[in-house]
Amino acid sequence: ASCVQHRLVVRDASSLQLLQLYTCLDQIQYIEWSSDSLFILCALYKRGVVQVWSLEQPDWHCRIDEGSAGLVASCWSPDGRHILNTTEFHLRITVWSLCTKSVSYIKYPKACQQGVVFTKDGRYMAVAERRDCKDFISIFVCSNWQLLRHFDTETQDLSGIEWAPNGCVLAAWDTCLEYKVLLYSLDGRLLSSFRAYEWPLGVKSIAWSPSSQFLAIGSFDEKVRILNHVTWKKITELDHPATIASKKTIVYKEVEKSPTVDTERLSFPPTRELASSLFSTQSKYDISQVPVSLQYVKPVADRANPKVGVGMLAFSADNCFLATKNDNIPNAVWIWDIRKLKLSVVLEQLCTIQCFQWDPCQPRLAVCTGTSRVYLWSPAGCVVVQVPGEGDFQIVSLSWRSSGDSMVLLSKDNFCVCYLEREEV
């Protein structure tokens, strides 16, 4: 699904054939599929309205108006039959049921980086709350929205919460001014508290491994710390130095090359195909000889949110690899072998890393850098894929299909679908 102004366009993922076209009341700011792909939600934040469309019954539609309370966020519950709307100033979360048309309210949600999270099996929801100048977490049962546990957290200013994939442990982390990661059980017991250091800026990002065995914590000191699920103690620190010296690390460096044009084909005026080939540059990967010095950008110290520290983390689906980005080395992706806890590969790009994401089915990483190329890494090696088409298609984000056989590439105004051929086994 994609939106253009106030229109919602639904296409077949395999053929891109147009299936449905819906018209909303105003410009669409956010869309989200229900878990069973039968409904799609369109949030119109400016109007404080959510519109829901049915794929099976195109004539059916639902409109939820929050009125004067306004709307700043909207999402589906895991069952795909309830919608959670957060009102302006985070006064409350309203839970709307599509089946019974009933309404429930959750008071005092906190305006933070990640304040509402569901377990992977969809049974429980955790909500970060702020009341009487203190942080709390409430855990709800999603089947009936009953409160299961409510407890305060030992945080100054709770920044976010995240369930482990197995749904047994909830991680909560404090503001970047206070390095603190807290781990709670489902019944609200504090299992462990982790603090790496005291005074400098603290936690910047966290990521659970798919097996729930590891919790990776990216910090402003340019390191990743990995905790184990047995003792919740640190098992290793992963540094991000500007110079790669180990001979066991493979450094793939992106290099641009000018296209070679056969002089006999030159004509005036040149054909469109020839003109595009004359002025387009191609790129490929070369393996650099260590030691390699990466481009290091010194952060501006007197501004908020400095470009320093590990801001992006992601585990591969098989738990074998961890991809990271250190924000003050903006052109590099670091790929760590979790089985050996060693740096395996560094991808050194020509432009700043915008986004990376693992294939949901195999250890294959897709990277985009704001250019018209997408980069793919797997243990077999690296490849650069040029997006065909006229004009400058600058990829700023990407998303894999759940089956891993295609992905959506997004630019500021357009999108395209990249289909990957699978090898016959």
C-alpha positions, -999 to +999 in steps of 0.1 A: +000+000+000+011+036-007-005+070-003-005+100-026-019+131-009-054+119+002-055+087-020-046+053-007-033+029-034-033-009-028-012-031-052-004-067-056+031-072-041+042-097-068+030-079-100+023-043-087-011-046-103-036-020-089-061-037-066-079-009-048-080+028-047-095+046-017-100+083-011-096+098+023-109+131+038-075+148+038-038+143+033-027+109+048+002+112+073+005+075+083-007+041+070-005+006+087-018-028+078-036-050+103-018-082+113-040-103+090-038-079+061-076-076+059-078-039+070-056-009+065-055+022+087-050+057+075-041+084+101-050+120+093-032+138+122-041+173+111-078+165+113-076+142+143-092+114+123-084+078+115-100+061+085-100+023+082-106+004+049-114-032+043-097-052+015-125-079+014-154-054+015-143-023-004-177-006+004-171-009+042-152+018+059-147+031+094-140+066+106-127+074+141-128+111+151-109+121+183-125+156+181-109+184+202-085+159+219-065+157+187-043+129+174-005+124+174-001+087+169-022+057+158-015+019+155-031-015+154-033-039+182-018-074+174-053-089+168-060-065+140-094-056+154-085-027+178-070+007+171-049+026+197-050+064+193-028+087+213-043+122+218-024+155+217-001+163+246-002+125+254-033+130+277-045+094+270-045+064+247-080+055+233-085+018+224-113+015+198-128-019+190-139-025+154-160-055+165-180-043+195-175-005+189-165-002+225-139+023+238-113+019+265-089+046+279-054+044+292-043+075+311-009+093+314+010+077+285+045+092+283+058+111+253+090+093+248+110+076+220+092+042+223+063+042+248+039+015+236+052-020+227+036-054+222+050-089+228+057-108+196+029-133+203+005-104+207-006-113+243+007-084+263+012-047+259+035-025+279+029+013+282+054+038+296+036+063+318+045+096+336+025+108+366+034+129+396+068+135+381+077+098+382+080+071+355+058+040+356+051+010+333+017-007+329+013-041+314-020-050+298-036-082+286-045-075+249-074-100+249-095-078+272-073-048+279-073-055+317-044-042+337-020-070+346+008-051+364+016-015+373+050-006+387+073+024+390+108+024+373+140+036+388+145+061+360+149+099+360+133+103+325+123+070+309+133+071+272+119+038+258+109+002+264+113-029+243+101-065+248+124-095+243+111-116+213+101-144+237+079-119+256+095-128+290+116-098+297+110-060+292+140-037+287+136-001+298+163+026+294+168+060+309+175+094+292+208+098+275+220+120+304+218+089+327+233+056+316+208+030+329+192-001+314+166-019+335+153-054+328+119-064+342+100-097+342+064-100+331+051-096+367+071-064+372+101-077+391+134-060+385+157-087+372+188-066+367+201-031+362+230-023+340+252+009+340+284+011+320+296+045+333+282+075+350+288+110+338+290+112+299+260+107+276+246+072+279+224+049+259+216+057+223+201+025+209+192-010+219+184-043+200+173-078+211+186-108+193+158-129+177+165-157+201+163-133+232+197-145+243+215-112+238+207-076+244+229-052+225+233-016+238+247+011+216+262+040+236+274+076+230+310+064+238+311+046+204+308+011+219+283-017+218+279-037+250+262-071+248+244-086+278+236-123+281+201-136+291+213-158+320+230-134+344+223-101+325+259-092+328+281-078+300+299-105+280+318-082+256+324-046+244+325-039+206+347-009+197+343+012+166+378+027+160+385+050+130+414+027+119+408-010+111+440-029+118+430-066+121+439-088+092+409-110+101+385-082+091+375-077+055+370-041+045+348-036+013+353-001-001+329+014-025+346+030-055+331+048-084+341+042-120+332+062-151+314+042-178+332+033-210+314+043-242+322+030-276+333+060-297+317+045-328+283+047-311+286+084-305+261+105-323+248+141-321+223+146-307+229+115-285+201+091-279+185+090-245+201+057-237+235+069-247+231+102-228+222+084-196+252+061-199+275+090-206+267+109-175+259+081-150+286+068-128+288+032-117+302+018-085+316-015-073+333-029-042+371-033-038+387-051-009+410-028+009+443-038+024+445-032+062+452-010+080+424+011+067+415+046+080+378+054+079+363+089+074+358+103+109+336+133+115+343+153+147+309+160+164+298+195+172+300+196+210+278+226+217+246+213+200+219+190+211+218+154+198+254+153+186+263+130+157+284+106+179+279+071+192+262+039+180+228+050+167+218+020+146+218-017+156+203-048+140+207-086+145+204-110+116+174-134+116+197-164+124+214-146+154+248-150+138+255-114+128+251-079+143+252-048+120+260-014+136+266+022+126+287+046+145+273+081+138+306+099+138+319+074+112+288+080+090+299+061+059+306+027+074+285-003+084+302-027+109+292-064+107+301-085+138+302-123+140+282-130+172+295-166+174+331-154+177+322-119+191+347-105+165+344-078+138+339-097+106+333-071+078+333-033+074+314-018+044+329+016+036+305+036+015+310+068-005+279+085+011+263+086+045+244+054+056+207+062+056+193+028+065+201-008+067+179-039+073+184-077+074+166-101+052+140-118+075+149-153+062+186-154+058+218-135+067+217-109+040+220-072+047+206-044+025+220-009+028+211+024+013+230+057+013+207+083-003+219+074-039+202+054-067+220+023-056+212-004-030+240-025-015+237-061-005+260-081+018+260-118+027+287-141+039+294-149+002+303-113-005+290-078-016+272-065-046+260-031-058+226-029-075+218+002-096+181+010-096+171+014-133+150+043-144+151+079-155+158+107-132+176+107-099+160+081-076+176+087-042+169+058-018+165+071+018+148+040+032+141+003+025+119-025+038+121-063+032+091-084+024+085-110+050+093-138+026+127-122+018+122-124-020+117-086-026+120-053-009+106-018-012+130+011-019+117+045-009+128+079-021+113+113-011+086+112-037+086+077-052+091+040-045+101+010-064+101-028-057+133-047-060+128-085-067+155-109-059+159-142-077+162-173-054+187-200-063+172-233-072+182-259-046 
